[in-house]
Amino acid sequence: MSRARHFSADSEPHVPQRRRSWKQRIILTTGCVLTVLFLGGASVAGYVLIKYNSIERYDDLDITSAPPGEPENYLVVGSDSRGGVEGRRTDTIMIVRVDPAEEQAAVLSLQRDLVVPIAGTGERRRINAAYSMGSPDEGRQRLIDTIRENFAIEINHYVEISFEGFGRLVDAVGGVPLYFPTAVRDRASGLFQERRGCVSLNGEQALQFVRARHLQFLNEDGEWESDLTGDLGRVTRQQVFIETAVARTMARIRSSPGQIAELIDIGVDTVGLDDQITIGDIRDLADRFRDFDPANLRTYQLAVIERGDGATLDFDRRGSEQVLNVFRGLAPGEISPGLVAVTVLNGSGQQGQANDVAGALQAIGFDVVGTGNVPEGAPLPRTQVHYAPGDEAAGQRVARHITGGAEMVADPNVEAGQVELWTGTDFTTVHSQPTPIEEMATTTTAGGAAGGGATTTTAQATTTTTEAPSTTTTLPPEDPEPPGRAIVSPC
């Protein structure tokens, strides 16, 4: 039986936060951000304009254009295909959300061992398989579509960076120093680091380190012990590496401004962009990131469930909802219709009403699990939405589609994630677009249905007051502790 491992809250209005010392600068975050900085440097504007025309562009990707001034999601992919390696692989898939109205950015790392339906294939495979299927253009589009279909996140831009470029960047800044308390190795990635203490990794060693998924370390008994956290442990080690690499690179640029041209050349040689990113977009991003405080970079992972094979993960949809809402531009408390199991009970006495309402809710995307009639006491004068105590978000999502609103009832007989809609004589229609929270005409009732078919016990009712969802990037906090094993630390 699979064992759940949650790295974000699924019942409290809180998404865990990582301390700054564990910033999850996933592999190639450095390459992505620094390439933008280099290409946008005002002091080398003429050189940038010449080099800009040499950047590889990916034509005809089906991506969504964001309105001017609105937040944008950049899909950043780390690829072997641009470095002369046969075949096409990606160990790194992340979404970077930049909000021009806020001095903040958010990064979502998608674990490569996550098993999801692959768009257009009818297959369930690791998410990175989408990138490898078909021609390069087909693979890029399939990955974009797979992210849209599984996570309801729109992609506004596409950035692809080769692992070869990552290594060249590390060498260009003189290596990245890390502290190793013991020897480590990974036969699959080629890593073998026997020195202890502060060690400066060159480009090849750095790539072996950040790609290590089968890491072993020398324990106190002098025996090699495996790190069983797999892909999650790898991500955690990447956090430490990239944090150090960012600091190292920025210090090198400040001390050697003349090196910017070399770094631009590396970026041009190893980065590909969608054809909708203009030189103006790059310059705007550079202006925004030039004085960016790393403390304002929020990083996230999805909640996952181990599948029991020791190698792959399932996506915990409910546990990941608040994280995904950051990249959807929604308030953390929003919940997707597909996460709510709805039973519709006819309380108005109108023939066939429960089936009609169930069909309308199902068309919106709700998981309708049954229909029937309300317990004794019908007809009801007021439509009611029954939800489990503490799970108001699920009930509220249903109520927002009821024309005229409904009475919210915290019902101990309803399980978390499930909602019962009791139609009343005031019920009219279901509308497809949810009513904004601040405009909802609902009341909340303390109490619920008594067992054995009794009618609802009604206590004092109060108007529902909930913060309206924001249209800008909402950044809830991150995990207090990173998943997996770090093994190393900054020097």
N, C-alpha and C positions, 0 to 999 in steps of 0.2 A: 504493500500500500504506500502511495506517495506521501511524503511529509511536507507540509507547508512551511516555507521560510519567508516570512513577511519582512520587507525592509521599508515599508511605509505603512502608516496606520490605516486600518480598514473600518474602524468603528468610531474613532474620535476625530473631531475636526482639526487634525494636525498631521502634517506630513513631516517625518523626521528630518533633522538637519545635521549635516556633518560639520564638525569644527573646522575652522579655517586651516588648521595644521594638516587636515586630511582632504584638502580640496581635490575633487575628482577631476583633474585635468586629464581626461582620457587621451590616449595616444593620438597624436595629430591635432589636438587642440592647439598646441604650440604652433604647428605648421600653419593651421588655418588662420589664427589670429595674427601671427607674426607676418605671414604673407600679405595679409591685408594692410598691416602697418607699413611694410616695406614698399608695397605698390602705391600706397597713398602718400608717401613722404613728400612734403612740400618742397624740401630742399633738392629733390631729384625729379621734379615734375616732368621735365623734358625727357629724361632717360626712361621714366616710367611709361610715358606716352608711346615711345618707340617699342619698348618691350611688351606693352599691353597687346599689341597686334600679333605677338608671337605666342600668346597663351592659347592652348588647345581649347576649343569651344565645342559644346555638345548641342547640336541643333535639334529642334522639334521635340524637346521634352515637354510632356504634358504636365506643366506646373501651374500653380495659381498665382496670379499677380495680386499683390496686396495694394490697397489704396495708398496714395502718398501720405507719408507720416505715420502709417499704422505699423504695428509690430510685424516682423517677418521671421519665418522659419527657414534656416539653412540646413539642408541635409548634407552632412559631411561624411564622406566615405574614404577609408584608407584602403588602397588597392595594391596588389602585386602586379597588376597588368601593365602599369606604366613604368615598371622598373626592369623590363626585359625578362620577366619570369613567364615560363610557359603556362598557359591557362589563365584563368581570372579568379582571384579569391579576394575576399575582404574579411579581415578579422575585426574591423572597426566600423561601426555604424552609429552615428550620433546626430542629434538634432540640436542646433544652436538657435535659440530665439533671442532676437535683438529688438528692443523696444526703444525707438528714437525719443519717446517722451520721458523715458526714465534712464537714469545712469545705472542700469542693471542689465545683465544678460543671464540666460539660463541654458544649461546643457543637459540633455537627456541621452544617456548611453543605453543602447539596445543590446542586450547580451546576445552574442552570436549563437549561443546554444539554446536560444528561445525557439520553441517549435510552434509555428503558426500556419494557418492556411496561406499558401502562396498564390498571389493574384493570377487569375487566368489559367490555372493548371488543375484545380480540383485536388491538389495534393497538400498534405501537411508535412512540412520539412523545417529544418533550421532556417531562421530568417535570412542568414547570409547566402543561402542557396538561391534566393531570388536574383541576386546580382550575377550569379554564375550561369544562369540558364539563358540559352539563345545567344544571339550576337551581343557585342558590348552595348549597343544602343538599346536592344530589347531588355538586357539585364538591368540597365539603369532605370528604365521606365517600369519594369516589373517590380523593382525594389520600391520605387516611389508609390506605386499602386498598392503594394502589400502593406506599406505603412499606413496609407489612407484607409484601407479597408479594415485593418485590424485595430487601429488606434484612433481613428477619426481625427487625424492631424493633417492639416493642409501643408504642403511643401511649396515654398515660394522661390527657393533657389537651390541649386545643386553644386557642390564642390567636391572634387575628387583629388586626392593627394596620394602620390606613390610612397611606398615604404622606403624606396631608395632615396627620395627627397628628404624623408625624415632623418635618415642616417647622415645625409650631407649637411643638414642643418646642425645636427649635434657636433659633427666634426668642425664646422665653420666657427662655432663658438668655443672651441677648445675642449669639448667633452662636458659631461654632466657628473658631478661628484655625488656619490651616495655612500651612506655608512652601512656596512655589512657586519652584523654581529657574529656571523658564522659563514662557512662556505656554502654555496648554493650551486645547483646545476639543473638543467632541463635538457635531456637528450633529444627531445623532439625539436626544440627551437635552436639547439646548438650552444646554449648557455653553459659555461663552466667558469665560475668565479670562486677561486680557492682562497684569495686574499681576504683578510679580515680588516676591519677599520674603514677609513675613508678611502674610497676607490673612485677614480675618474673614469667613467665609461666612455669609450669612443663610439662612433656611429654604429658600427657593426655590433658591438657588445650591447649598446642601448637597445637596438632593435631585437636582439635575442632576449633581452631581459623583459621588455614590455610585451612580447608575444608569448612568454612562457606560461603555459597552461598546465604543465605536468611538473611543477617545480618540486625539487627535493632539497632539503637542507641538512647539514651535518649536526646531529643532536649532541647532547652532553656526553653520551656514551661512545661518540666517535662513529656512529652508524648513520647511514643516509635514511632520512625519514621523509615520507611524501606529504606534501601539502594537499589535503583532500578537498580544498575549496574550489579547485578547478578554475572555471572562467570567472567566478566571483572574486577569487583571490587574485587573479591576474588583474582585474579592474582595480582592486585596491592598491596593488603595487604600482600600477600606472599612475594612480593618484599622487603617490609620493614622487615618482619620477618626474611627472610633468610639472608639478609645483616647483621642483628644484630647477627644471629646465627653463621655465618661464623667467624665474629670477636671474638665472645665469645669463640668458640671452639678452634681457633688457639691460643688465649691467654692462655687457659687452658692447651693446650699441651705444650706450652713453659714453663709454670710455674710448670707443673707436668708431666715430661717425662715418669714417671713410669706408667701412666695411659694408655699409648698407647696399651698395651696388652689387657686391658679391652675393648677398643674401637675396636680392631681387632676382638675380640670375638663377639662383637655385629654385626660387618660387616659380619663375616662368617655365623652367625646364620640367617641373615635377607636379604642377597643379593644372587641373582642367576645370572649366566653369560652364554653367549653362549659358546659352546665347542671349539671355535677357539681362545679365549683369553687365552694366556699362562702366566705363572708366569713372563716370560721376558717382556711381554707386560705391565703387571701391574707395574713392577719395572721401566720400561722406562717412563710410565705415571707419576709415583711418582716422579722420578727425574725431570720431566718437571714441575710439579705443586708445588714442594717443595718450591720454591722461587717465585711462581706465584704472580704477582701484580693484585689484584682484579679490578684495573682500566682497565686492558686489557681483561676483560670478557665482551663481547658485547652480549646483549640480545635483542630478537626480538619477535614480535607477528605478525600474519597474519592480513592483512586488511580484515574486515568482513562486512557483511550486515545483519541487523536485519530482520528476516523473518516475523515479524508482529504478532507473537504469544506470544511475551514477554519472550520466553524461549529458542529459538534456533537461530542459526546463519548460514548464507551462506558464502561461501568462495568467496572473491572478487579476482578473478584470476589476473586481470590486475594490481590492486593495490598492490598485494602481490609479483609480479614478482621479484622485486629487492631484497626483503628479501629472497625468495626461491633461487635466484642465489648464495647467500652466501653459502648455504648448498649443492648446485650443483657444486661448484667450478668454477662458471662462473663470468664474469664481471657483475657489477650491471646493465649495459645498455642492456644486452642480453634480448631477448624476445622470447617466445616459439611460434612456428608456429601456434598452435591452437588459439592464441590470435589475429591473424591477419586475417581479412576478405578480401579475394582477388577477384577482378573482372578481368578477362582476356579479353583484347580487341585485335583483330587481326589487326595489322598495316602493315603486310608484303604482304598481298594479297594472301597468300598460303591457299588453300581450307582446312577448318577443323582445322587450326592451333590452334585457341583459345580453342577448345574442347580438343585437344591433350595436350596442355600445362596445362589446368585446371586439367586434370586427373593426370598429373605428380605432380603438386603442392599438390593436394589432398592426394596423396599417401605419401607425406612427412609429412602431418599433418596440412597443411594450411586449413582454413575454406573458401573454394571456394564458392562464393555466386552468381556468374553469368558469362556469356561470351557474346561476341558481337564483333562489329567492331569499330575501332577508328573513331572519328569525321572526317569531311572532311580534306583532306590533305595527305591521305595514297597514296603510300606506304611511311613508315618512314624509313629513312636511319639508324637510331639508336634506339635500344630498350629503352623504357623509363619506369621508376617506379614512379608513382604519389602517393604522400602521403600528409596528412594534415599538414599544417605548424606547426612546433613544435613537430611533431610525426615522426621524422626521423628514430627512432629505428624500427618502423614497416616497413617502406619502405626499410630500409637497410637489414632487415631480408629476405625480398623477393629477393632483388638484389644479395645477397650472394649465391643464388642458381641458378643464371643465368650464364651459361657458357659464358665467355667473358665480363661479367659485363653489366651495363646499366647506362643510364643517370638518375640521381635522380632529380625529379621535385617536389618542394613544391607547391601543388595545392590547392587553397582555396575552390575548389568545392568538395574536398574529405573530408569525415568526419574522425575524430580521430578513430584509430583502424582499418580503412579500407585502402586498397591499390588497385590501378589500375595498372595492368601490360599491357603496350602497346608494343606488339611485333613489331620489325622492320625487315628490310631485312637482318640485321646482326645477327638475332637470330638463334641459333643452337639448344641447348638442355638445359634442366633443370637437375642439379645434386643434389643428395639426401643430401650429406654432405655440410654444408655451408662453403664457402671460408673464411679463416681467414680475419678479418677486414683489417689488415695491407696489405693484398695482393689483395684487391679488385681493379678491374680496372673500377672504376665508376667516374662520374663527377656529381657535384651538380649544378642544374640550379635554379637561383632565379627567380621565376615567376610561372606560372601554366597555366592550360587550361582556356581560356575565355569561358563564358557561351554560350549556343545556338549552340553547335556543332562546334565551331571554333577550329582551330589548336592551339597547344601549343605556348604560347608566350615565346621566349627564350631570356634570358639576359646573362650576362657574366658568363661563366662556370668556376668552380674551382675544383681542385682535392679534393676528400673527404679525410680528415685526421681524423682518429679516433683511440683512444688508443686500443691496442690489448687486448683481454681478458686474464686474468691471470689464470695460472693453480693452483696457491695456493689460500688459503682462502682469499677472498676479503671481508673486513669488512667495509661496509658503516656505517655512524653514525646511532644512534638510536633516539627514540622520545624525544623531549624536555620536554614533560609532559606525565605522565603515564595515561592511560585510567582508568576510574572507580574512586572510592573513597577510600582513604587510611584509614581514620578514626584514625589511630594510627601513631606514629613516634618513632624512636629510643630514648632511654633514654639519 
